[in-house]
Amino acid sequence: MTGQVRTVDGRVAGRRGQATRQKLLDCLGEMLRSSPYRDVKVIDVARKAGTSPATFYQYFPDVEGAVLEIAEEMAKEGTGLTGLVSGRSWVGKAGWQTSEDLVEGFLDFWRKHDAILRVVDLGAAEGDKRFNKIRLKILNSVTNSLTESVTELQSKGRVDKDVSPAAVAGSLVVMLASVASHQKGFQSWGVKQTELKPNLALLVHLGMTGKKPTK
């Protein structure tokens, strides 16, 4: 909305300026899907958006700054992943459904945002706290909900009290993130997408409940 977007020097961007800024972000997002992050230059983004590098620098300090903007918006959407776990049952057939829904939602989110997530992972791996914060924001939305679910199962005697809810939840989420970012790689091992989901859901269900699912 007008008044909420500012230029690098602090001026409020008007409607046309906001549209230009968004077009630059959209073009950058498209380029990240087909080009290595390090190869994307300001002049190329500006040319694709039909504007000039000077205009780009009105809204972003550099390519990395613009990438962080895209990543922040993606992370906001990622917090919605908590809905795949929060308030869901892990008992009986409902528990298997929860496992399947979590896996499908996670894999779908990673496929949709594959390009920007690769950049976020790269930045986090290199120790950039800004990218690491974004990555944790996405993962924590699921980790916290899973932790609460394990704690609830423990209170009802369905999970051993020696189990650490946070350790189980964190391990499962890291596994999901790793598999989700490696989806194309599974094909080289002869694993079909239709095989990946149910087997990953099985691991999630076993990790959460310690039991084979009721289908």
Secondary structure, DSSP 8 states (H G I E B T S, - for coil): -TTS-B-TTS-B--HHHHHHHHHHHHHHHHHHHHS-GGG--HHHHHHHHTS-HHHHHHH-SSHHHHHHHHHHHHHHHHGGGGGGTTT---SHHHHHHHHHHHHHHHHHHHHHTHHHHHHHHHHHHTT-HHHHHHHHHHHHHHHHHHHHHHHHHHHTTSS-TTS-HHHHHHHHHHHHHHHHHTHHHHHHTT--HHHHHHHHHHHHHHHHHSS----
